């Protein structure tokens, strides 16, 4: 039986976060319920909630940047991972890519208005992570202690 953690206040989920069909939304998405495998939101959520996307969008929120400038802000990201991330973000309309005709040719990335609309949700998620890190670390400690017994 699952128990509710006592360390974090719980509230009813917002109606727009409850899995299932949402009346009055985009036609063709009515069958998207219970996070079914063919629900388009799964792919989008997977792409914006991956390891690097949130950080890339946060870095680009300040100003457009070239590839290597973005990479310098993201310790540990590989060239391949950043390239793939930027391509996904561009494909989803969250980032724009501009070729700068110079010698050598340079590419600059900028956050789009659609990408910027994720700023507040990301900020809320980051705030939650900071506020609850101690609780998460305690939970990890309890879990790990059970494994060593």
Residue pairs with C-beta under 8 A, 6 or more apart in sequence:
4 10
5 135
5 139
7 132
7 135
7 138
8 132
8 135
16 22
19 33
19 34
19 35
20 33
20 34
21 29
21 30
21 31
21 32
21 33
22 29
29 39
29 40
29 41
31 38
31 39
32 38
32 39
32 40
32 41
33 39
35 41
35 42
36 42
44 92
47 53
47 88
47 89
47 92
48 54
48 57
48 92
48 94
48 118
50 85
50 88
51 81
52 74
52 77
52 81
52 82
52 85
53 85
53 88
53 89
53 94
54 118
54 122
54 125
55 73
55 74
56 70
56 74
56 82
56 85
56 86
56 89
56 95
57 89
57 94
57 95
57 111
57 115
57 118
57 119
57 122
58 119
58 122
59 65
59 70
59 73
59 74
60 70
60 95
60 109
60 110
60 111
60 115
61 111
61 116
61 119
63 110
64 98
64 108
64 109
64 110
64 111
65 73
65 108
65 109
65 110
66 106
66 107
66 108
66 109
67 82
67 83
67 86
67 107
67 109
70 82
70 86
70 109
71 77
71 79
71 82
74 82
77 85
86 95
86 97
86 109
89 95
89 115
90 96
90 97
90 109
93 112
93 114
93 115
94 111
94 112
94 114
94 115
94 118
95 109
95 110
95 111
95 112
95 115
96 109
96 110
96 111
96 112
97 107
97 108
97 109
98 107
98 108
98 109
98 110
99 105
99 106
99 107
100 106
100 107
100 108
129 136
